């Protein structure tokens, strides 16, 4: 560089300094706005289909218990056998109870004859009221004893209260069964239900009788028809979910308790606030979105509801028309200035 050029640069710097002008510092440069994409909170009418997995169970299933003890004489059915209503399921040896009943009936006849005799004597003034009272009490006791033994004798035979299938056989003829011993299990294969958890936010949108599409893995891809049978009144305070009982109606051939069922529960259409699912964020404090107010983002806690395709229902925390960030979350913090570069 020539001596003349160097001298010219030095003079120019001196002039700038003398005039009080300095090169702009980095801190004085304007801050760059954070670029984001945003979307509005919309209100519209939406329905939904909930997908749930449950296990089939029989709504009617009973454990057949012997109400008397004794040696088992008959147990004619095995697991898998179908039985009709009223069919004999089990019979105990009733010889001892039958003998006791005959004895009680003989005692009853004797006490009734004695009562009639005392009544005749008392009418003639030959028996006291006390004797008549004791005779009546004795006859009543004998009658009650005979009736008790008839009932116990009936307990030695057990019949099917409904048509069904024997699903368990726990003893064999010849075994001695204790009182209230479990001998069989009877299942109604036509009464298949399953219970699935549903969010407390959706329970008001369901009612008994609502249709449910079902598929049982063991039966292939065939769609089956079910309906909401019962909505349990209690909500689990830990999960905020309630139980919905769904009945398979009618039960197809091959369906049975223990099978895996896939349910599609249709929630009725209703007016809902929605945002794109990408807008919903979560951290240790809960769910939130970044709401844009005058080109500044503010953290807004929200409560979400249904997921509706690529959108999600917002139950609380936002109002219709609010602008929320859907993209550009890297290094985005509460209070940061932003520039919206695109909106759906």
KESEBA-932008 format. One record per residue (C-alpha): residue number from 1; x, y, z. Coordinates in pm, 1 decimal. Example, Ala and Ser with C-alpha at 12.3 -4.5 7.8 and 13.67 -1.06 7.14 Angstrom:
1/1230.0/-450.0/780.0
2/1367.0/-106.0/714.0
//
This chain:
1/0.0/0.0/0.0
2/138.2/343.4/-89.7
3/233.8/601.9/167.9
4/-29.1/836.8/30.3
5/-314.7/580.4/72.3
6/-212.9/501.3/429.4
7/-212.9/867.3/516.6
8/-562.7/908.2/368.3
9/-707.6/623.3/580.9
10/-553.9/763.7/896.2
11/-700.8/1104.8/828.2
12/-1046.6/953.2/771.4
13/-1038.2/768.6/1103.4
14/-931.4/1083.4/1285.9
15/-1220.2/1271.7/1130.2
16/-1470.3/1005.7/1245.3
17/-1332.7/1008.5/1597.0
18/-1334.7/1382.9/1607.3
19/-1699.7/1390.3/1507.3
20/-1795.3/1142.2/1786.8
21/-1900.6/862.4/1543.0
22/-1819.9/498.3/1623.7
23/-1893.8/171.7/1439.6
24/-2227.7/17.7/1559.6
25/-2183.4/-227.1/1850.1
26/-2334.7/-578.7/1835.1
27/-2566.5/-503.3/2127.2
28/-2716.0/-206.6/1940.6
29/-2816.6/-416.5/1641.7
30/-3192.8/-497.0/1619.3
31/-3281.9/-845.4/1761.3
32/-3394.3/-1098.8/1501.1
33/-3755.1/-1218.6/1543.7
34/-3814.7/-1590.6/1607.0
35/-3984.4/-1738.7/1300.9
36/-4288.4/-1960.7/1365.0
37/-4585.4/-2110.8/1190.1
38/-4922.1/-2053.1/1355.8
39/-5284.9/-2161.7/1338.4
40/-5611.9/-2030.3/1477.8
41/-5829.4/-2201.2/1736.5
42/-6143.9/-2312.7/1554.0
43/-6491.5/-2403.0/1674.3
44/-6683.4/-2667.0/1482.7
45/-6905.8/-2973.7/1505.0
46/-6705.0/-3292.7/1535.8
47/-6767.7/-3657.1/1614.8
48/-6511.5/-3922.6/1695.1
49/-6449.1/-4293.9/1704.3
50/-6265.4/-4434.1/2006.3
51/-6052.8/-4742.2/1958.6
52/-6029.1/-4963.3/2265.0
53/-5913.4/-5318.1/2337.8
54/-6094.3/-5540.3/2585.8
55/-6138.2/-5901.0/2691.1
56/-6468.3/-6082.4/2650.7
57/-6635.6/-6229.0/2955.5
58/-6969.9/-6393.4/3016.7
59/-7222.4/-6164.1/3177.1
60/-7402.1/-6467.2/3325.9
61/-7169.0/-6716.6/3488.6
62/-7238.3/-6897.6/3814.0
63/-7044.0/-7125.8/4042.7
64/-7262.2/-7426.8/4121.3
65/-7233.1/-7494.1/4495.3
66/-7378.0/-7782.8/4697.1
67/-7576.6/-7644.8/4988.0
68/-7559.7/-7978.7/5169.9
69/-7268.4/-8209.3/5238.9
70/-7252.5/-8571.4/5138.9
71/-7138.5/-8822.7/4880.1
72/-7188.5/-8714.5/4520.4
73/-7398.7/-8965.5/4328.9
74/-7457.1/-8791.1/3995.0
75/-7261.0/-8531.8/3796.2
76/-7380.5/-8604.6/3442.9
77/-7215.1/-8318.7/3251.6
78/-6855.2/-8242.3/3157.4
79/-6678.9/-7920.2/3057.1
80/-6806.0/-7807.7/2717.6
81/-7144.3/-7977.7/2748.4
82/-7449.6/-7766.6/2672.6
83/-7735.9/-7796.2/2918.6
84/-8091.8/-7670.1/2905.4
85/-8265.5/-7473.2/3176.5
86/-8381.8/-7706.0/3453.9
87/-8143.2/-7989.8/3362.3
88/-7996.5/-8188.2/3652.8
89/-7641.7/-8074.7/3727.0
90/-7557.4/-8266.4/4045.7
91/-7718.5/-8501.7/4301.1
92/-7603.2/-8605.6/4647.3
93/-7679.9/-8920.9/4840.9
94/-8004.3/-8827.9/5022.7
95/-8072.1/-9150.1/5217.7
96/-7994.4/-9002.7/5559.5
97/-8195.9/-8683.2/5506.8
98/-8489.2/-8881.7/5367.2
99/-8490.7/-9100.5/5680.0
100/-8476.2/-8794.3/5905.6
101/-8767.0/-8644.4/5713.4
102/-8978.3/-8957.1/5763.3
103/-8902.8/-8947.5/6134.0
104/-8996.5/-8579.4/6153.5
105/-9321.7/-8638.4/5966.4
106/-9410.7/-8924.3/6205.9
107/-9343.3/-8695.7/6500.9
108/-9558.4/-8427.8/6339.3
109/-9851.5/-8668.7/6302.6
110/-9818.6/-8773.7/6666.9
111/-9807.5/-8413.7/6788.1
112/-10107.3/-8317.1/6576.3
113/-10310.0/-8612.1/6716.1
114/-10209.9/-8509.8/7067.7
115/-10316.0/-8152.0/6997.4
116/-10660.2/-8266.6/6881.8
117/-10699.1/-8479.6/7196.6
118/-10604.6/-8186.7/7424.6
119/-10843.7/-7957.6/7238.7
120/-11133.1/-8204.6/7301.1
121/-11043.3/-8236.5/7667.7
122/-11008.8/-7861.9/7709.6
123/-11352.0/-7811.1/7553.3
124/-11495.1/-8038.3/7827.1
125/-11299.0/-7860.0/8097.4
126/-11068.5/-8158.9/8151.1
127/-10745.9/-7990.3/8028.5
128/-10593.5/-7657.5/8121.8
129/-10502.6/-7372.0/7889.2
130/-10137.6/-7437.5/7971.5
131/-10160.5/-7795.8/7847.4
132/-10329.0/-7679.7/7527.8
133/-10061.1/-7416.9/7470.3
134/-9779.5/-7672.0/7510.2
135/-9949.7/-7912.0/7270.2
136/-9986.9/-7639.2/7007.1
137/-9621.7/-7537.6/7041.9
138/-9506.8/-7897.8/7011.0
139/-9709.0/-7943.8/6691.2
140/-9572.2/-7620.6/6542.2
141/-9213.8/-7722.7/6620.0
142/-9266.1/-8064.4/6460.7
143/-9416.6/-7899.8/6151.9
144/-9122.1/-7660.6/6118.5
145/-8872.5/-7945.9/6161.8
146/-9039.3/-8146.6/5884.6
147/-9042.4/-7843.5/5654.2
148/-8672.5/-7777.0/5723.1
149/-8581.6/-8133.6/5630.2
150/-8786.1/-8110.9/5307.4
151/-8587.2/-7799.4/5210.1
152/-8255.3/-7965.3/5295.1
153/-8358.9/-8271.1/5096.1
154/-8424.2/-8043.2/4797.7
155/-8069.4/-7906.5/4829.4
156/-7929.7/-8248.9/4742.2
157/-8036.2/-8188.3/4380.8
158/-7907.3/-7892.8/4177.4
159/-8062.3/-7795.4/3843.3
160/-7952.0/-7539.7/3583.5
161/-8107.0/-7194.5/3642.5
162/-8051.2/-7105.0/3274.4
163/-7941.1/-7271.2/2953.0
164/-7565.4/-7262.5/2910.7
165/-7236.2/-7447.3/2884.7
166/-7043.8/-7626.6/3158.3
167/-6716.9/-7434.7/3173.3
168/-6557.3/-7614.0/3470.8
169/-6603.3/-7953.0/3646.5
170/-6419.5/-7970.2/3977.7
171/-6530.9/-8299.5/4137.8
172/-6630.1/-8650.5/4032.8
173/-6913.5/-8887.5/4135.1
174/-6817.9/-9065.7/4455.0
175/-6639.9/-8765.2/4604.3
176/-6759.9/-8638.6/4941.0
177/-6861.1/-8275.2/4898.3
178/-6855.1/-8027.2/5183.6
179/-7137.5/-7782.4/5239.8
180/-7109.3/-7494.9/4988.7
181/-6847.2/-7690.6/4796.2
182/-6789.6/-7572.6/4437.5
183/-6864.9/-7856.7/4194.5
184/-6934.2/-7695.0/3854.1
185/-6929.3/-7361.8/3673.6
186/-7213.8/-7280.8/3433.6
187/-7167.2/-7011.0/3168.7
188/-7412.3/-6847.5/2932.1
189/-7212.3/-6814.2/2604.9
190/-7472.4/-6581.6/2455.9
191/-7414.4/-6309.5/2717.1
192/-7070.1/-6183.5/2615.3
193/-6956.0/-5840.4/2733.2
194/-6632.5/-5649.4/2770.7
195/-6535.6/-5350.7/2983.0
196/-6312.9/-5071.1/2852.4
197/-6191.2/-4745.7/3012.4
198/-6312.9/-4414.8/2867.3
199/-6202.2/-4062.9/2960.4
200/-6431.4/-3870.3/3192.4
201/-6446.3/-3600.1/2924.9
202/-6619.1/-3838.7/2683.7
203/-6858.1/-4016.1/2919.0
204/-7127.6/-3744.0/2883.4
205/-7127.5/-3805.5/2505.7
206/-7212.0/-4176.4/2547.3
207/-7543.7/-4333.4/2638.3
208/-7675.6/-4684.4/2691.3
209/-7766.0/-4842.6/2359.0
210/-7508.8/-4655.8/2147.3
211/-7377.2/-4879.6/1864.9
212/-7026.5/-5020.9/1886.3
213/-6832.5/-5189.5/1605.5
214/-6632.7/-5487.6/1729.8
215/-6380.5/-5731.6/1594.5
216/-6262.1/-6049.8/1767.3
217/-5909.6/-6150.4/1670.7
218/-5991.6/-6521.5/1698.2
219/-6270.8/-6483.5/1440.8
220/-6073.8/-6290.3/1179.4
221/-6148.0/-5951.3/1028.5
222/-6527.5/-5981.6/1033.7
223/-6699.7/-5675.2/1181.2
224/-6945.7/-5753.1/1460.3
225/-7218.5/-5543.0/1613.1
226/-7227.0/-5446.6/1978.9
227/-7391.0/-5183.6/2195.2
228/-7319.5/-4991.3/2512.6
229/-7483.4/-5197.8/2786.1
230/-7386.2/-5004.5/3096.3
231/-7186.9/-4693.6/3193.4
232/-7039.2/-4729.5/3540.5
233/-7112.3/-4427.1/3762.7
234/-6769.3/-4399.8/3928.2
235/-6457.6/-4244.3/3772.4
236/-6110.7/-4358.1/3878.7
237/-5955.9/-4055.8/4057.5
238/-5605.9/-4160.6/3948.9
239/-5670.6/-4203.1/3575.3
240/-5986.1/-3988.2/3539.5
241/-6143.9/-4268.9/3341.2
242/-6474.0/-4448.5/3380.7
243/-6568.1/-4800.1/3275.1
244/-6805.5/-4861.9/2986.8
245/-6956.4/-5208.4/2948.8
246/-7020.8/-5319.0/2590.7
247/-7234.4/-5620.7/2499.1
248/-7180.3/-5832.5/2188.6
249/-7527.0/-5860.5/2038.2
250/-7573.7/-6120.0/1906.9
251/-7279.5/-6342.3/2000.3
252/-7146.1/-6512.8/1683.6
253/-7047.2/-6880.0/1670.2
254/-6695.1/-6929.8/1799.3
255/-6698.1/-6630.7/2034.6
256/-6626.0/-6705.1/2398.4
257/-6501.2/-6563.0/2728.5
258/-6133.2/-6468.3/2740.0
259/-6100.7/-6369.8/2373.7
260/-5947.3/-6037.4/2268.6
261/-6195.5/-5785.5/2129.8
262/-6119.9/-5462.3/1944.1
263/-6388.9/-5198.6/1987.3
264/-6473.8/-4885.5/1791.2
265/-6704.4/-4669.3/2003.5
266/-6876.0/-4387.6/1815.3
267/-6897.1/-4061.4/2010.2
268/-7189.6/-3837.2/1914.0
269/-7114.9/-3519.2/1717.4
270/-7086.7/-3203.2/1925.1
271/-6948.4/-2851.1/1902.7
272/-6581.2/-2844.5/2004.8
273/-6279.1/-2610.7/2006.7
274/-5988.0/-2760.8/1815.2
275/-5625.6/-2683.0/1730.3
276/-5377.5/-2876.4/1516.1
277/-5233.7/-3162.3/1719.2
278/-4883.5/-3021.9/1657.5
279/-4968.6/-2718.3/1870.0
280/-5017.4/-2919.3/2189.0
281/-4705.9/-2939.7/2408.1
282/-4642.2/-3125.4/2732.6
283/-4390.2/-3094.4/3012.5
284/-4368.8/-3166.9/3384.3
285/-4628.4/-2898.9/3457.0
286/-4885.6/-3042.0/3216.1
287/-5030.2/-2957.7/2875.9
288/-4984.5/-2613.5/2719.2
289/-4966.3/-2420.7/2392.7
290/-4778.6/-2109.5/2287.9
291/-5038.2/-1839.6/2221.9
292/-4933.7/-1540.7/2013.2
293/-5039.0/-1200.6/2151.7
294/-4916.3/-891.7/1962.7
295/-4619.5/-1080.2/1812.1
296/-4513.0/-1218.9/2152.8
297/-4566.1/-1581.6/2258.8
298/-4726.1/-1659.1/2593.1
299/-4739.7/-2001.2/2752.4
300/-5106.4/-2098.0/2794.1
301/-5193.6/-2405.5/3007.0
302/-5474.5/-2606.9/2847.3
303/-5675.8/-2926.4/2896.8
304/-5715.5/-3144.9/2590.4
305/-5997.7/-3381.1/2498.7
306/-6059.2/-3592.1/2190.9
307/-5799.0/-3643.2/1923.3
308/-5980.4/-3575.7/1597.7
309/-5752.1/-3688.4/1318.5
310/-5476.1/-3426.6/1290.4
311/-5652.8/-3196.1/1537.5
312/-5716.0/-3215.9/1909.0
313/-6004.6/-3084.7/2115.8
314/-5924.8/-2812.7/2368.4
315/-6154.5/-2830.6/2667.7
316/-6020.5/-2526.8/2854.3
317/-5750.0/-2261.2/2829.4
318/-5822.5/-2109.4/2485.6
319/-6101.5/-1925.8/2305.4
320/-6210.6/-1927.9/1943.9
321/-5983.0/-1718.8/1721.6
322/-5670.6/-1741.1/1941.2
323/-5348.9/-1780.1/1742.8
324/-5116.6/-2061.3/1853.3
325/-4775.4/-2180.8/1740.0
326/-4770.6/-2508.3/1545.8
327/-4409.7/-2510.4/1427.1
328/-4082.7/-2345.3/1529.6
329/-4058.9/-2456.8/1892.2
330/-3677.2/-2484.2/1903.8
331/-3549.2/-2231.4/2161.6
332/-3898.3/-2081.4/2188.2
333/-3968.9/-1949.6/2537.7
334/-4244.8/-1755.4/2711.2
335/-4230.3/-1384.9/2625.9
336/-4021.5/-1420.8/2310.3
337/-4098.5/-1195.7/2011.6
338/-4197.3/-1390.6/1703.6
339/-4281.5/-1341.5/1340.3
340/-4547.7/-1559.4/1182.4
341/-4419.5/-1678.4/847.1
342/-4700.7/-1918.3/758.5
343/-5045.3/-2019.4/876.4
344/-5248.0/-2321.6/774.0
//
